[in-house]
Amino acid sequence: MLGGVYLHIPFCKSRCSYCDFATDVYKRGEIVDRYVDALTSEILAAHDEKNPPANAGGSDLSIDTIYFGGGTPSLLTPLQLEKILSVVDKQFAVQPERELTVEMNPATVTLEKLKDYRSLGVNRASFGVQTFDDTELKRLARGHNAEDARMTFRLLRDAGFENISFDLIAGLPRQTLADWERNLDEALTLQPEHLSLYLLEIHDGTPLATQVRDGRQPMPDEDLAAEMYELMLDKVTAAGYAQYEISNFARTGFESRHNTKYWRLEPVYGFGVSAHSFDGSQRYANERDTAKYVSLIEGSGGADVMREQIDAASEFIFLGLRLNKGIDAAEYKTRFGIDLHEKYSAELKEIRDAGLIETDGRNFRLTRRGMLFSNEVFRVFI
């Protein structure tokens, strides 16, 4: 089973109001250089700490996806990116046809930098538009405007990127159904290969959560969010995109190979602040504070602060149900030695009778209604 590598770059030009990821405000200079050094050191030491015994020599673990997430990885210079990639190549058997994704924020790249990224093998770009409405962008403290997003897309095409994904968020404060439809229309006009379309989630500890609690921003309207989701499904699929996961749509052949590994519960090795790893049975998580992470790596070579043995048979179900093709009961039995129909007979009947899942006798998948109430379905298997 081919694995993937995830690399977390925590730096951003500013912090968005809804963000609960591990990020730091970007300041060019020593801390970024120290972070890159720490990241590469962690990767070099990783075969002793995280990789399974078969990878003791470092080079015999095959991977076919590399993903730079954040934060804003596009703040890295090409030289910094090259340094990290050279260490990944040293430690892992990287397949020739690998998918190499870099997350980007609008207004953080130039044509020259993008061409340099392409020359280093970056073949997929994922960037955060969130909305094409400048007023909404200001409310989110995004640090870019709609024209920056349009320009970034043009620059990516000019640099030779043929696999572009971008994100939009529905249910933003004061966003109407018509506002959301205009966002979808502009996204479809640009014709990216992939779209990630999310409903807003408000996380405790974020500025947006404080604003909602204090009454400065309205609470999300769940009924309106459901309408937005239905509209999204209709428009995007009519435009030729296939929904392959609850929030993800792609033209044929452009599904995110890296993210699919998470939903398929396949090995992913994470490096950097807050990065999570899964080696087939255990999950690891790194320190969330950037300064502490760097100090830990410089001191001991490792920064994981959590290790746990997971219930893989359970997680395989609720992660796999996120995918449109759902769960193959025969594959489940082969992988875990458990008959899905027998173990969850009552639970499956309950959610099937509620119209939340459907089956052809072998595959179980969420219905369209089930996608709207997916959390209720997932709780059955936790």
N, C-alpha and C positions, 0 to 999 in steps of 0.2 A: 504494500500500500504506500503510495507516494505521499510524502508530507509537505508541509509548507513552513515558511519562516516569516514571522511578523516582527517588525522593527518599529518601536515607538519613538517618535521625535516630538517632545512635549512643547516646543516653543511656538508661540503665536504672537502676532503683532499686537493683538488686544484680546480680551476675554469676552466671549459672547454671553449674553444674559442667561441663556438656557443651558449652557454647557456644564456637564459634571465630569468631564474627562480630566485626566491628570495633565495639566498644562501650566506653562510659565510664560510670562511676557518676554518676548525675544529681545535680547540685547547682544548686538554683535560683539564678539570678543572671547575672553578667556573661558567663560562658563560653557559656551557652545563647544569650543574646542575640547575642553575637559570632558564634556558629555560624550562627544564622538569618541574620544579615547577610551572612556569607560565602557561605552557600548561595544566597541571592538574587542576590548579586553574580556567582556562577559562572553561574547561569542567564542573567542579562542579557548576560554576555560569551560565552555558549556558541555563538552562531551563527558566530563567528569561529574557534572552536576545534574543535567536534565535529560540527556539523550539516553535511550535504552542501551543495554549492554552490547547489542549488535553494532552500535556505533562507537565502540570504544576507540577505534582508530580515527574517528572523525570523518573520513572521506566516504564511508560505505553507507551513509544514510542518504537516500535519494529524495530530493525535493523537486517539485515542479512549479511552485509558486513562491514569490517573494513579495511582501507587502509592506510598504512604508506608510504607517498611519500616525495620527497625532491628535492634537497639535497641528502644526503646519510643516510637513516635511519639505515642502518646496522652498522653505527658507534656507535649506542646506545648499552650500555651494557645490558645483559639480565635483570639485576635488574631495570634499567631505563625503559625498555620495559614493564616489569611486573607492575611497578608503574603506568604507563599510562593506561595499559589495565584494571587494577583493578578499576580505576576511570570510565572508559567507561562502565564497567560492572555495576557499581553502578548507573550511570545516565540513562542507556538505557536498554531496555529489549532485550538482545542479544540472537538471536535464536541459538539453539544448532548446527544447520547445517550451521553456518555462514562461509563465506569465509574471511580469515584473511591474507592479503597480506603485505609483507614487501619488499620495493624496496631495492636493494643492488647494490653496485659497486664491480667489481672484486678486489681482493687483500684487502678486508676490513673484511673478515670473516675467521674464523677457524672452523674446524669440531666441536670442543667443543661448540663454540658459536652457531652454527647452530643447534646442538642437543638441546641446552638450548632453542632456539627460538621455536623449534618443541614442546618441553615440555610445553611451554606457549600457545600452540594452533595455532601457525603460520602454515598455511597449503598451502600457495602459495608464491612463490618467484618470483620476477620480477627483472632482473638485466640488466644493460646497457653494452652490448658488443660494439655496434655501428659499429665496424669493426674488422675483424680478421687480418688486415694488420698493422704491427707495425709502418711502416712509416706514414700511415694515422692516427694512434693513436697519434703519436708525434705531427703531425700538429694540432690535435684537443686538445692537452694538456690534454689528458684523465687521465694520472697518473697511467695507468696500461698497460701491454702488452697483446698480444694475448694468451700467455701461461697462464697468470693470469686468463683470461676468461675461458679457458678450465679447469683449475684447480678448479675454483669456481663451474663450472657445476658438476664436479666429486664430490666435497665436498657436494654439495646439494643432490645429489643422495645417497651418503654414509650416510648422516644425515637422510635419509628417506623421502625426499621431492618427492612427486609424481605429483606435479603440478608446473612446472617451465616454466616461460616465459622469453624471452630476446629480446632486441631491436637491430635492425640494421638500419643504415642510408644509403640511396642511394644518389648519386649526390654529394659526398664529393669533395673538391677541388682536381683536377687532377685525380679523380677516373675514370677508363675506364669501359666499359661494361663488359669486361673480368674480371676486378677486382671485380665488383659487383657479377658476376656469381660465382666466387670462394667463396665469402662471403656466398652466398646462399647455395652453395654446402656443406660448412662446417657446417652451421647451421642445415641443414637437416640431416647431418650425425649424429649430436648429438641427434636428435629426442626429442626436448623439446615438452611439451604439447601445448605451445602457442608461437606465434611469433608476435611481433609488428615491422612492416617494414615501415619506414618513408622516404619520400623525404626530403632532407635538406631544411630548411628554414633559411634565414639570417635575424636576428632581429636587428633593430637599437640599438646601444649602446653596442653591444657585441664586443669582440676583433676581431672576424671573420669579422664582418661588417666593422670595421676599416681597416683590412687587405685587404679586397676586394676593398674598396674605394681608398686605397693608391696604389693599383696595385700589392700588394705582394701575393695575391691569386686571381685566375681567377673568373670571374662571373660564376654562375651556367649556364649550357647549358640546356635549357628547352627541346629541342628535345631529347638530350641524356637522360634526366631524364624521359621522356615519354617512351623511349625504355627500361629503367631500370624497370619502373613500369610494363610494359607489360611482360617482362621476369620474373619478380617476380610473377605475377599472374599465369603464365604458370607453372613455376617450383614448386611453393609451393602447388598449388592445385593438381598437378600431384602426389605430394608426400603424399597426403591424408589429407591435411589441408583444412578446409572450411573457405573461407573468409566470415566473418560475419559483418565486418565494413571496411571502405575504407582502413585502414592501419593495420588491425588486422586479424589474422588467428589462428584457433585452431582445435585440434582434437575434435571429438564429446564429448560434455559435459564439455569442458574446456574453454569455452568463459569466459571472465572476467565479472563476475556478477557485480562487483562494477562499472567499467567504463560504462557498459551498462546502469546503472542508469542515467548517464549524458545524454546519447543519447536518453533515453526514458523520460527525463525530470521528473525524480522521485526525492524525497527528499534526499538530501545529506547534512550532517552537518559537516562543516569544522572547524578545530581548529588549531591554530598555525600561524606563520608568513605567510602572503599573502593568507591564506586559504579562499576559497569561500564556501558559504552555499546557499542552495536553499530549502525553506520550503514549496513549492507548489505554491507560488504566488510572494514572494519577494526573491531577491538575496542580499547577504551580502558579503563584502570582508574585510579582516583584513589588518592592517598595514604591509608594506613590509619590513621595516627595523627591524632587530632582536633586537637591543638594545632598540629602541622605543617601539616595541611590548612588551618586558619584562617590561619596565617602565610603560606602560599603564595598563598592567594586574596587576602589583604590586600596582598601584595607585587606579584603579577603578574596576578591575575585568573583563573589556571588552576592546577589541582592534579593533573593526570594524570601518572602516573609510569610508565605502560606503554602502548605502542601496538603492535599487531601486525596484520598481514594474515593472515586466517584461511583455512583450507581449507574454504570454505563448503559445497562439494559433499559433503565427508566429514561435517562437523558436522550438516548437514541430515538425514543418515541416522540417526546415533545419537541425536540429539535428537528427531527425528520418531518413532523407534521407541518412545519413552517413551509416546506417545499410543496409546490403544487402537485407533484407526483406522489407525495405522501410516503407511507411506510409499506414496504413489501413484507408481508407476513412470513413468506418463505425465507427471505434473506435474514429476517430477524431471528428465526429459529436456527438457521445455520450459524449465525454470528454468536448467539447467546444461549442456544439450546433450550429455548423457551417457546412454547406454543402461545402466540399472542391471543388467539381466540379463546383458549382455555383460561389463561391467567386473568384476562381483563374482560371476560364475557359480560358481566353485569354492567361494568362501566361503559363498554362499547355500545351496548344496547341503549343505555340511558342517553348518551350524547348523540347516538344515531337517531333515536326517537325524537330528540329535540331539534333535529335538522342541522346539526353542527358538523357531522362527518358523514361520508358516504363510502361505500365499498363495492368492489366488483367481485368480492369473495377472496381476493388475494391482497389487493392494495387498499389501504385506508387513507383517505385524504380529507382535508377540511372542505366543507362546502363554502359557497360565497358568504353565506350567513356566518359560518364557522370562523371565517377569517376576521369578521368584525368582533367576534367574541372568543378569540383564540386563547386568551389568558384563562378563561373559564374551562376550556378544553384541556389546556396544559396542566391545570391544577389536579385533574383526575389522575395523572400519572406521576405526580411528585410525591 
